[in-house]
Amino acid sequence: MSLVRIETDQRMSQAVIHRDAIYLSGQVGEPGYTVSEQTAQALAEVDRLLALAGSNKNKILFAQIWLADITDFEAMNQIWDAWVPEGYAPARATGESRLATPEYLVEIIVTASR
């Protein structure tokens, strides 16, 4: 069985590949930025990690998005909608949750194929 871990430390891996499935850890932006800026930063990390795993955003199967404040839904969606290629929108769920630190406003978790 093929299992590859990318950018692994004691706590977690940023990506794990099992067969043709790629699982990314939650990606966040830098504290001190707006939800729009943090969304763009998190999506840039998704792009980077998918490339390392031999994939890209056209192959995202599912995205889970957590917002610290659900009133930021529209601001996050403006960035998301511009980032997702037309015709390649994955299944997605978005909810409100307290994130690891109050400075994080959005966290994005994706599963993709190779």
TORPA-434171 format. One record per residue: chain; residue in one letter; residue number from 1; x negated, y negated, z of N, C-alpha, C in turn. Coordinates in Angstrom, 2 decimals, padded with zeros to 5 digits. Layout:
! residues N
PT   cadena   residuo   num     neast    nnorth       nup    caeast   canorth      caup     ceast    cnorth       cup
PT        A         A   NUM         X         Y         Z         X         Y         Z         X         Y         Z
...
This chain:
! residues 114
PT   cadena   residuo   num     neast    nnorth       nup    caeast   canorth      caup     ceast    cnorth       cup
PT        A         M     1   -000.85    001.18    000.00    000.00    000.00    000.00   -000.89   -001.24    000.00
PT        A         S     2   -000.62   -002.16   -000.90   -001.41   -003.37   -001.04   -000.91   -004.45   -000.08
PT        A         L     3   -001.82   -005.00    000.71   -001.49   -006.08    001.63   -002.67   -007.03    001.66
PT        A         V     4   -002.42   -008.30    001.30   -003.48   -009.31    001.27   -003.04   -010.48    002.14
PT        A         R     5   -003.95   -010.94    003.00   -003.68   -012.09    003.86   -004.54   -013.26    003.39
PT        A         I     6   -003.96   -014.43    003.32   -004.66   -015.63    002.85   -004.72   -016.65    003.98
PT        A         E     7   -005.92   -017.20    004.18   -006.15   -018.22    005.22   -005.62   -017.74    006.57
PT        A         T     8   -006.24   -016.68    007.04   -005.84   -016.03    008.28   -006.69   -016.51    009.44
PT        A         D     9   -006.05   -016.75    010.58   -006.78   -017.01    011.82   -006.18   -016.10    012.89
PT        A         Q    10   -006.51   -016.33    014.12   -006.06   -015.47    015.21   -004.54   -015.43    015.33
PT        A         R    11   -003.87   -016.55    015.03   -002.44   -016.66    015.25   -001.60   -016.21    014.05
PT        A         M    12   -002.05   -016.57    012.84   -001.19   -016.31    011.68   -001.96   -016.43    010.38
PT        A         S    13   -001.33   -015.98    009.31   -001.84   -016.17    007.96   -000.97   -017.21    007.28
PT        A         Q    14   -001.55   -018.03    006.44   -000.76   -019.01    005.69    000.07   -018.34    004.61
PT        A         A    15   -000.43   -017.22    004.10    000.32   -016.45    003.11   -000.02   -014.98    003.27
PT        A         V    16    000.96   -014.13    002.99    000.76   -012.69    002.98    001.38   -012.17    001.69
PT        A         I    17    000.61   -011.35    000.98    001.10   -010.73   -000.24    001.30   -009.25    000.03
PT        A         H    18    002.48   -008.77   -000.26    002.79   -007.34   -000.15    003.42   -006.92   -001.47
PT        A         R    19    002.70   -006.05   -002.19    003.10   -005.67   -003.54    003.23   -006.93   -004.37
PT        A         D    20    004.41   -007.24   -004.89    004.57   -008.45   -005.70    005.30   -009.57   -004.96
PT        A         A    21    005.46   -009.44   -003.65    006.14   -010.46   -002.85    005.10   -011.30   -002.10
PT        A         I    22    005.33   -012.60   -002.07    004.45   -013.54   -001.38    005.28   -014.24   -000.30
PT        A         Y    23    004.82   -014.17    000.92    005.49   -014.80    002.06    004.60   -015.92    002.58
PT        A         L    24    005.10   -017.14    002.58    004.33   -018.26    003.12    004.81   -018.60    004.51
PT        A         S    25    003.87   -018.98    005.35    004.21   -019.52    006.66    004.88   -020.88    006.47
PT        A         G    26    005.48   -021.38    007.51    006.12   -022.69    007.42    005.09   -023.77    007.14
PT        A         Q    27    005.37   -024.59    006.14    004.48   -025.68    005.76    005.08   -027.00    006.20
PT        A         V    28    004.23   -027.84    006.76    004.66   -029.13    007.30    003.78   -030.23    006.72
PT        A         G    29    004.25   -031.46    006.87    003.45   -032.61    006.48    002.70   -033.15    007.67
PT        A         E    30    001.99   -034.23    007.44    001.20   -034.83    008.51    002.06   -035.71    009.40
PT        A         P    31    001.88   -035.60    010.72    002.61   -036.46    011.65    002.36   -037.94    011.33
PT        A         G    32    003.35   -038.76    011.61    003.22   -040.19    011.39    003.77   -040.65    010.05
PT        A         Y    33    004.19   -039.73    009.22    004.75   -040.07    007.91    006.27   -039.89    007.94
PT        A         T    34    006.96   -040.47    006.95    008.41   -040.32    006.84    008.77   -038.90    006.45
PT        A         V    35    010.03   -038.56    006.55    010.47   -037.23    006.14    010.22   -037.02    004.65
PT        A         S    36    010.38   -038.05    003.84    010.10   -037.92    002.41    008.63   -037.62    002.16
PT        A         E    37    007.77   -038.34    002.84    006.33   -038.12    002.68    005.92   -036.74    003.20
PT        A         Q    38    006.46   -036.35    004.35    006.14   -035.03    004.90    006.67   -033.91    003.99
PT        A         T    39    007.83   -034.12    003.38    008.36   -033.13    002.44    007.42   -032.98    001.25
PT        A         A    40    006.98   -034.09    000.69    006.05   -034.04   -000.45    004.74   -033.36   -000.06
PT        A         Q    41    004.24   -033.64    001.13    003.00   -033.01    001.60    003.19   -031.50    001.78
PT        A         A    42    004.31   -031.11    002.38    004.58   -029.68    002.60    004.71   -028.96    001.26
PT        A         L    43    005.38   -029.57    000.30    005.54   -028.95   -001.01    004.22   -028.85   -001.76
PT        A         A    44    003.34   -029.81   -001.56    002.00   -029.73   -002.15    001.24   -028.53   -001.58
PT        A         E    45    001.42   -028.27   -000.29    000.80   -027.09    000.33    001.42   -025.80   -000.20
PT        A         V    46    002.72   -025.80   -000.42    003.37   -024.64   -001.03    002.75   -024.38   -002.40
PT        A         D    47    002.61   -025.42   -003.20    001.98   -025.28   -004.52    000.58   -024.68   -004.40
PT        A         R    48   -000.20   -025.22   -003.48   -001.59   -024.77   -003.31   -001.65   -023.30   -002.90
PT        A         L    49   -000.85   -022.92   -001.92   -000.87   -021.55   -001.43   -000.34   -020.56   -002.47
PT        A         L    50    000.70   -020.96   -003.18    001.20   -020.07   -004.24    000.14   -019.86   -005.32
PT        A         A    51   -000.59   -020.91   -005.65   -001.67   -020.77   -006.64   -002.73   -019.80   -006.14
PT        A         L    52   -003.11   -019.91   -004.87   -004.08   -018.98   -004.30   -003.58   -017.53   -004.36
PT        A         A    53   -002.27   -017.36   -004.26   -001.68   -016.03   -004.28   -001.37   -015.55   -005.70
PT        A         G    54   -001.68   -016.37   -006.70   -001.44   -015.97   -008.08   -000.01   -016.21   -008.55
PT        A         S    55    000.64   -017.23   -008.01    002.02   -017.51   -008.36    002.21   -019.02   -008.53
PT        A         N    56    003.46   -019.43   -008.63    003.79   -020.86   -008.72    005.24   -021.08   -008.33
PT        A         K    57    005.66   -022.33   -008.28    007.00   -022.65   -007.79    008.11   -022.12   -008.68
PT        A         N    58    007.83   -021.78   -009.92    008.84   -021.18   -010.79    009.24   -019.79   -010.31
PT        A         K    59    008.44   -019.20   -009.43    008.68   -017.83   -008.98    009.15   -017.76   -007.53
PT        A         I    60    009.58   -018.89   -006.98    010.11   -018.88   -005.61    011.47   -018.21   -005.62
PT        A         L    61    011.63   -017.24   -004.74    012.88   -016.50   -004.62    013.82   -017.13   -003.60
PT        A         F    62    013.23   -017.57   -002.48    014.03   -018.09   -001.37    013.24   -019.16   -000.63
PT        A         A    63    013.92   -020.21   -000.24    013.31   -021.26    000.58    014.19   -021.50    001.80
PT        A         Q    64    013.52   -021.65    002.93    014.20   -021.98    004.17    013.60   -023.31    004.63
PT        A         I    65    014.46   -024.30    004.85    013.99   -025.63    005.21    014.59   -026.01    006.56
PT        A         W    66    013.71   -026.40    007.48    014.15   -026.87    008.78    013.87   -028.36    008.89
PT        A         L    67    014.88   -029.11    009.28    014.76   -030.55    009.52    014.90   -030.82    011.01
PT        A         A    68    014.06   -031.69    011.53    014.18   -032.08    012.93    015.49   -032.84    013.16
PT        A         D    69    015.95   -033.54    012.12    017.18   -034.32    012.19    017.93   -034.13    010.87
PT        A         I    70    019.08   -033.50    010.92    019.82   -033.17    009.70    020.26   -034.42    008.94
PT        A         T    71    020.23   -035.58    009.58    020.57   -036.81    008.85    019.50   -037.15    007.81
PT        A         D    72    018.36   -036.47    007.86    017.31   -036.64    006.85    017.53   -035.75    005.63
PT        A         F    73    018.66   -035.05    005.57    018.95   -034.09    004.50    018.82   -034.72    003.10
PT        A         E    74    019.43   -035.87    002.90    019.40   -036.51    001.58    017.99   -036.98    001.21
PT        A         A    75    017.26   -037.55    002.15    015.89   -038.00    001.87    015.00   -036.81    001.50
PT        A         M    76    015.15   -035.70    002.21    014.37   -034.51    001.88    014.78   -033.98    000.51
PT        A         N    77    016.08   -033.94    000.23    016.57   -033.42   -001.04    016.10   -034.23   -002.24
PT        A         Q    78    015.93   -035.52   -002.08    015.41   -036.33   -003.20    014.03   -035.85   -003.63
PT        A         I    79    013.18   -035.53   -002.67    011.84   -035.03   -002.97    011.93   -033.60   -003.50
PT        A         W    80    012.71   -032.77   -002.84    012.88   -031.37   -003.26    013.39   -031.29   -004.69
PT        A         D    81    014.46   -032.04   -005.00    015.08   -031.98   -006.32    014.11   -032.40   -007.43
PT        A         A    82    013.26   -033.37   -007.14    012.27   -033.80   -008.13    011.15   -032.76   -008.30
PT        A         W    83    010.91   -031.97   -007.27    009.82   -030.98   -007.28    010.23   -029.67   -007.96
PT        A         V    84    011.47   -029.23   -007.76    011.91   -027.95   -008.32    012.13   -028.10   -009.82
PT        A         P    85    011.48   -027.22   -010.62    011.67   -027.29   -012.07    013.12   -026.94   -012.45
PT        A         E    86    013.65   -027.66   -013.42    015.02   -027.40   -013.87    015.16   -025.95   -014.31
PT        A         G    87    016.21   -025.31   -013.81    016.47   -023.92   -014.14    015.78   -022.92   -013.24
PT        A         Y    88    014.99   -023.39   -012.26    014.24   -022.49   -011.39    014.56   -022.67   -009.91
PT        A         A    89    015.72   -023.24   -009.61    016.08   -023.44   -008.20    016.23   -022.09   -007.50
PT        A         P    90    015.53   -021.90   -006.37    015.65   -020.63   -005.64    016.89   -020.63   -004.76
PT        A         A    91    017.22   -019.48   -004.20    018.19   -019.44   -003.12    017.59   -020.25   -001.98
PT        A         R    92    018.42   -020.96   -001.21    017.87   -021.85   -000.19    018.84   -022.01    000.97
PT        A         A    93    018.27   -022.19    002.15    019.04   -022.52    003.34    018.35   -023.69    004.03
PT        A         T    94    019.13   -024.61    004.55    018.59   -025.76    005.27    019.34   -025.92    006.58
PT        A         G    95    018.60   -026.16    007.64    019.24   -026.34    008.94    018.46   -027.32    009.79
PT        A         E    96    019.03   -027.64    010.92    018.39   -028.54    011.87    017.80   -027.70    013.00
PT        A         S    97    016.57   -028.04    013.38    015.90   -027.31    014.45    014.84   -028.18    015.09
PT        A         R    98    014.59   -027.97    016.34    013.47   -028.62    016.98    012.21   -027.91    016.48
PT        A         L    99    011.28   -028.66    015.92    010.08   -028.08    015.34    008.96   -028.03    016.37
PT        A         A   100    007.80   -027.53    015.97    006.69   -027.28    016.90    006.29   -028.51    017.71
PT        A         T   101    006.29   -029.66    017.08    006.04   -030.92    017.80    007.04   -031.96    017.29
PT        A         P   102    007.36   -032.95    018.09    008.32   -033.96    017.65    007.86   -034.77    016.43
PT        A         E   103    006.56   -034.75    016.15    006.04   -035.50    015.01    006.35   -034.83    013.68
PT        A         Y   104    006.64   -033.53    013.70    007.01   -032.82    012.47    008.49   -033.08    012.19
PT        A         L   105    008.79   -033.52    011.00    010.16   -033.84    010.63    010.79   -032.80    009.72
PT        A         V   106    009.94   -032.01    009.03    010.44   -030.99    008.10    009.45   -029.83    008.07
PT        A         E   107    009.97   -028.63    007.94    009.14   -027.44    007.77    009.77   -026.60    006.66
PT        A         I   108    008.93   -026.15    005.72    009.43   -025.42    004.55    008.76   -024.05    004.50
PT        A         I   109    009.59   -023.02    004.41    009.14   -021.62    004.37    009.63   -021.04    003.05
PT        A         V   110    008.75   -020.39    002.29    009.19   -019.80    001.03    008.73   -018.36    000.89
PT        A         T   111    009.52   -017.63    000.12    009.17   -016.29   -000.36    009.18   -016.36   -001.87
PT        A         A   112    008.14   -015.84   -002.49    008.02   -015.89   -003.95    007.56   -014.55   -004.48
PT        A         S   113    007.60   -014.42   -005.79    007.05   -013.23   -006.43    005.79   -013.63   -007.19
PT        A         R   114    004.97   -012.62   -007.52    003.75   -012.90   -008.29    004.06   -012.87   -009.76
